[in-house]
Amino acid sequence: MSTLLYDEPGPVTRARLRSWSVVALLVIGLAVGLVCWRLWGQGQFEEDLWAPFLDEPALRTGLVGGLVGTLQAAAMAMALALVVGFAVAVARLSPSRVVQAAGATFVWFFRGPPLLILILFFFLAFPMAFDIDITPFWALVLGLMLYNGAVLAEVIRAGVLALPRGQEEAAVALGMRRGTTLRYVLLPQAVRNMLPAVISQMVILVKDTSLGFVVSYGELLRYGNTAIQVLDNPIQMYLVVALIFIAINMSLSRVAHALEKNPVASGLRRRRTVAESR
């Protein structure tokens, strides 16, 4: 049996893939074992280095506080970035060349520089230029919003342009305006297709909240760095912080998978599209 792009692997190819998978797992296991053996030889598995995570309530309270700070900044930046992304994507899809140029300029300007520069701009340069005080929280959120909003705008635009041309032509034939066509015909269909890319960008956004330490924002990594100065256990602390970030991002991925496979949401989108096209 074949698909559009490739033939399904035969018995020989499947056996070869299984063999290479076993070899890869053995190599990875050997590498992990070697690292653990080296850490064991250096005393990194000593109980004193891991005990504070169980015995020190202040440490757990601080990690929870840092986690809350990370989630607050990420949630606010996500919401604002989605709004900005949709607005800029609509501008990029506008029939007006002036509006298209404005959207393209926004994407070019805010997607180009490193995110760290945007955060430092809002924390240092913006207050000096406009005499407006900005807290570390908002300096981080505004930087994340503009950078990720520019990236999401291109994701959303690509999702709409990937739809069959006949969708827009049918809407125009029914007398729909451009804005109505985007709102009720193109965007509802494009959302499901671009959801994995949007969630991937949200995962990147969550990890980028760790840049808040440069403006002294109380996020998870900054608290971890502070605790290391007292406990002198950098490997253990960074491992715990990394595991927390992994748990957050896995949760986001599961939410995206559930939304993508949700038959109720999919049915609502299909019914709305059919109803509007009649």
QUINOR-V500537 format. One record per residue. N is the residue number from 0. RES is the residue in three letters. SS is DSSP state (H for helix, E for strand, C for the rest). OMEGA is omega in degrees with one decimal (* if undefined). D_CENTER is the distance of its C-alpha to the mean C-alpha in Angstrom with 2 decimals. Layout:
N_RES_SS_OMEGA_D_CENTER / N_RES_SS_OMEGA_D_CENTER
This chain:
0_MET_C_-178.2_36.43 / 1_SER_E_174.9_34.25 / 2_THR_C_-176.8_31.14 / 3_LEU_C_-170.6_30.52 / 4_LEU_C_-174.9_29.00 / 5_TYR_C_174.5_30.50 / 6_ASP_E_176.5_33.13 / 7_GLU_C_-179.1_32.39 / 8_PRO_C_177.4_33.29 / 9_GLY_C_-178.1_36.82 / 10_PRO_H_-179.2_38.25 / 11_VAL_H_-179.9_38.65 / 12_THR_H_179.0_35.09 / 13_ARG_H_177.9_33.71 / 14_ALA_H_178.6_35.96 / 15_ARG_H_178.5_34.84 / 16_LEU_H_177.8_31.13 / 17_ARG_H_-179.9_32.01 / 18_SER_H_179.6_33.99 / 19_TRP_H_177.5_31.27 / 20_SER_H_177.9_28.81 / 21_VAL_H_179.2_31.40 / 22_VAL_H_179.9_31.95 / 23_ALA_H_178.5_28.26 / 24_LEU_H_178.3_28.07 / 25_LEU_H_179.1_31.27 / 26_VAL_H_178.7_30.05 / 27_ILE_H_178.5_26.83 / 28_GLY_H_178.1_29.02 / 29_LEU_H_179.6_31.51 / 30_ALA_H_179.0_28.99 / 31_VAL_H_178.2_27.61 / 32_GLY_H_179.0_31.23 / 33_LEU_H_178.1_32.27 / 34_VAL_H_179.0_29.61 / 35_CYS_H_179.2_30.65 / 36_TRP_H_178.4_34.28 / 37_ARG_H_179.0_33.84 / 38_LEU_H_177.5_32.08 / 39_TRP_H_179.1_34.89 / 40_GLY_H_179.3_37.47 / 41_GLN_C_177.1_36.01 / 42_GLY_C_-177.6_36.12 / 43_GLN_C_176.2_32.38 / 44_PHE_C_177.5_32.99 / 45_GLU_C_-175.9_35.62 / 46_GLU_H_-176.8_35.52 / 47_ASP_H_-178.6_35.72 / 48_LEU_H_-178.6_32.31 / 49_TRP_H_-175.5_30.58 / 50_ALA_H_-178.2_32.89 / 51_PRO_H_-179.8_31.36 / 52_PHE_H_179.2_28.32 / 53_LEU_H_-171.4_30.90 / 54_ASP_H_-175.8_33.76 / 55_GLU_C_178.6_32.31 / 56_PRO_H_-179.0_31.26 / 57_ALA_H_178.9_30.33 / 58_LEU_H_179.1_27.75 / 59_ARG_H_178.2_26.14 / 60_THR_H_179.1_26.31 / 61_GLY_H_178.1_24.68 / 62_LEU_H_177.5_21.77 / 63_VAL_H_177.6_21.30 / 64_GLY_H_176.7_21.56 / 65_GLY_H_177.3_18.97 / 66_LEU_H_178.0_16.58 / 67_VAL_H_178.1_17.46 / 68_GLY_H_177.6_16.88 / 69_THR_H_-178.1_13.36 / 70_LEU_H_178.7_12.59 / 71_GLN_H_179.5_14.58 / 72_ALA_H_-178.8_12.92 / 73_ALA_H_-178.3_9.35 / 74_ALA_H_179.9_10.95 / 75_MET_H_180.0_12.98 / 76_ALA_H_177.9_10.54 / 77_MET_H_-177.4_8.39 / 78_ALA_H_-178.5_11.88 / 79_LEU_H_-179.9_13.25 / 80_ALA_H_177.5_10.63 / 81_LEU_H_178.3_11.16 / 82_VAL_H_179.4_14.84 / 83_VAL_H_-178.6_14.99 / 84_GLY_H_178.7_13.20 / 85_PHE_H_-179.1_15.69 / 86_ALA_H_-178.9_18.52 / 87_VAL_H_177.8_18.12 / 88_ALA_H_176.7_17.71 / 89_VAL_H_177.4_20.91 / 90_ALA_H_179.5_22.56 / 91_ARG_H_179.9_21.81 / 92_LEU_C_-177.7_23.39 / 93_SER_C_175.7_26.31 / 94_PRO_C_179.4_29.80 / 95_SER_C_179.6_30.64 / 96_ARG_H_179.2_30.43 / 97_VAL_H_178.8_30.20 / 98_VAL_H_175.9_27.16 / 99_GLN_H_-180.0_25.55 / 100_ALA_H_178.3_26.36 / 101_ALA_H_178.1_24.90 / 102_GLY_H_179.2_21.52 / 103_ALA_H_178.2_21.67 / 104_THR_H_178.2_22.68 / 105_PHE_H_-179.3_19.77 / 106_VAL_H_-178.4_17.28 / 107_TRP_H_-173.4_19.50 / 108_PHE_H_-173.2_20.00 / 109_PHE_H_176.1_16.59 / 110_ARG_H_-175.2_14.66 / 111_GLY_H_-175.1_17.52 / 112_PRO_C_175.3_17.92 / 113_PRO_C_-179.4_15.99 / 114_LEU_H_-178.4_13.70 / 115_LEU_H_179.6_16.32 / 116_ILE_H_178.5_19.00 / 117_LEU_H_179.9_17.50 / 118_ILE_H_179.3_17.23 / 119_LEU_H_177.5_20.77 / 120_PHE_H_-178.7_22.03 / 121_PHE_H_-177.8_21.35 / 122_PHE_H_-174.1_22.72 / 123_LEU_H_-172.1_25.76 / 124_ALA_H_-176.9_26.68 / 125_PHE_H_177.4_25.94 / 126_PRO_H_179.1_28.22 / 127_MET_H_-176.5_30.89 / 128_ALA_H_-172.9_30.88 / 129_PHE_H_178.8_30.85 / 130_ASP_C_178.0_32.23 / 131_ILE_C_179.0_29.43 / 132_ASP_C_178.0_28.14 / 133_ILE_C_-179.9_24.39 / 134_THR_C_176.2_23.26 / 135_PRO_H_179.1_20.76 / 136_PHE_H_-176.6_18.43 / 137_TRP_H_174.0_18.58 / 138_ALA_H_178.0_18.54 / 139_LEU_H_-176.8_15.14 / 140_VAL_H_-178.9_13.83 / 141_LEU_H_176.3_15.54 / 142_GLY_H_177.8_14.27 / 143_LEU_H_-177.8_10.57 / 144_MET_H_-175.5_11.65 / 145_LEU_H_-178.6_13.64 / 146_TYR_H_-177.6_11.57 / 147_ASN_H_175.0_8.42 / 148_GLY_H_177.8_11.16 / 149_ALA_H_179.1_12.95 / 150_VAL_H_-179.4_10.39 / 151_LEU_H_177.7_9.80 / 152_ALA_H_178.6_13.59 / 153_GLU_H_176.8_14.23 / 154_VAL_H_-179.1_12.15 / 155_ILE_H_179.3_14.13 / 156_ARG_H_179.1_17.29 / 157_ALA_H_178.3_17.14 / 158_GLY_H_178.6_16.78 / 159_VAL_H_-178.4_19.82 / 160_LEU_H_179.5_21.81 / 161_ALA_C_179.4_21.41 / 162_LEU_C_177.3_23.44 / 163_PRO_C_-178.1_27.18 / 164_ARG_H_-178.0_29.20 / 165_GLY_H_178.9_31.61 / 166_GLN_H_-179.9_29.30 / 167_GLU_H_-179.0_29.57 / 168_GLU_H_177.8_33.20 / 169_ALA_H_178.6_34.13 / 170_ALA_H_178.0_32.67 / 171_VAL_H_179.2_34.59 / 172_ALA_H_178.4_37.69 / 173_LEU_C_176.9_37.47 / 174_GLY_C_179.2_37.52 / 175_MET_C_174.2_33.96 / 176_ARG_C_-177.3_32.72 / 177_ARG_H_-179.3_29.65 / 178_GLY_H_178.3_27.67 / 179_THR_H_178.7_28.86 / 180_THR_H_178.7_28.02 / 181_LEU_H_-173.0_24.39 / 182_ARG_H_-170.9_24.11 / 183_TYR_H_-176.0_26.01 / 184_VAL_H_-171.3_26.05 / 185_LEU_H_-176.1_23.27 / 186_LEU_H_178.9_20.12 / 187_PRO_H_178.8_20.83 / 188_GLN_H_-176.8_21.23 / 189_ALA_H_-174.5_18.27 / 190_VAL_H_-176.6_15.75 / 191_ARG_H_-179.3_16.21 / 192_ASN_H_-176.3_16.09 / 193_MET_H_-178.1_12.84 / 194_LEU_H_178.4_11.07 / 195_PRO_H_179.4_9.86 / 196_ALA_H_178.4_8.43 / 197_VAL_H_179.7_6.82 / 198_ILE_H_176.8_5.36 / 199_SER_H_177.6_4.47 / 200_GLN_H_176.5_2.94 / 201_MET_H_176.0_1.91 / 202_VAL_H_177.2_2.75 / 203_ILE_H_179.4_3.63 / 204_LEU_H_179.6_4.40 / 205_VAL_H_179.2_6.05 / 206_LYS_H_-178.5_7.72 / 207_ASP_H_175.2_8.75 / 208_THR_H_178.1_10.58 / 209_SER_H_175.9_13.04 / 210_LEU_H_177.9_14.36 / 211_GLY_H_-179.4_16.00 / 212_PHE_H_-178.2_18.85 / 213_VAL_H_177.1_20.29 / 214_VAL_H_176.7_21.14 / 215_SER_C_174.5_22.27 / 216_TYR_C_-173.8_19.73 / 217_GLY_C_176.8_20.21 / 218_GLU_C_-169.7_16.92 / 219_LEU_H_-177.4_16.94 / 220_LEU_H_179.4_17.42 / 221_ARG_H_177.8_20.07 / 222_TYR_H_177.1_21.99 / 223_GLY_H_177.9_21.90 / 224_ASN_H_178.6_23.37 / 225_THR_H_-179.5_25.97 / 226_ALA_H_-180.0_26.96 / 227_ILE_H_-179.4_27.45 / 228_GLN_H_-179.0_30.13 / 229_VAL_H_-172.8_32.10 / 230_LEU_H_-179.6_31.55 / 231_ASP_C_176.7_31.45 / 232_ASN_C_-174.0_29.17 / 233_PRO_H_-178.1_26.21 / 234_ILE_H_-178.5_25.55 / 235_GLN_H_-177.8_25.58 / 236_MET_H_-179.5_23.50 / 237_TYR_H_177.3_20.71 / 238_LEU_H_178.8_20.78 / 239_VAL_H_178.5_20.50 / 240_VAL_H_179.3_17.61 / 241_ALA_H_179.3_15.78 / 242_LEU_H_177.8_16.70 / 243_ILE_H_177.5_15.39 / 244_PHE_H_178.3_11.85 / 245_ILE_H_179.3_12.30 / 246_ALA_H_178.8_13.63 / 247_ILE_H_-176.2_10.83 / 248_ASN_H_174.1_8.25 / 249_MET_H_177.4_11.22 / 250_SER_H_176.9_11.84 / 251_LEU_H_179.9_8.65 / 252_SER_H_178.6_9.63 / 253_ARG_H_177.5_13.13 / 254_VAL_H_179.0_12.60 / 255_ALA_H_179.8_11.20 / 256_HIS_H_179.7_14.20 / 257_ALA_H_178.8_16.53 / 258_LEU_H_-178.1_15.76 / 259_GLU_H_-177.2_16.20 / 260_LYS_H_-175.8_19.43 / 261_ASN_C_-177.7_20.76 / 262_PRO_H_-179.7_24.13 / 263_VAL_H_179.8_24.86 / 264_ALA_H_179.9_21.91 / 265_SER_H_179.2_22.61 / 266_GLY_H_177.6_26.26 / 267_LEU_H_179.0_25.81 / 268_ARG_H_-179.5_23.90 / 269_ARG_H_-178.4_26.64 / 270_ARG_H_179.6_29.43 / 271_ARG_H_-179.4_28.23 / 272_THR_H_-179.5_28.03 / 273_VAL_H_-178.7_31.48 / 274_ALA_H_-178.2_32.99 / 275_GLU_H_-178.4_31.95 / 276_SER_H_-179.0_33.17 / 277_ARG_C_*_36.63
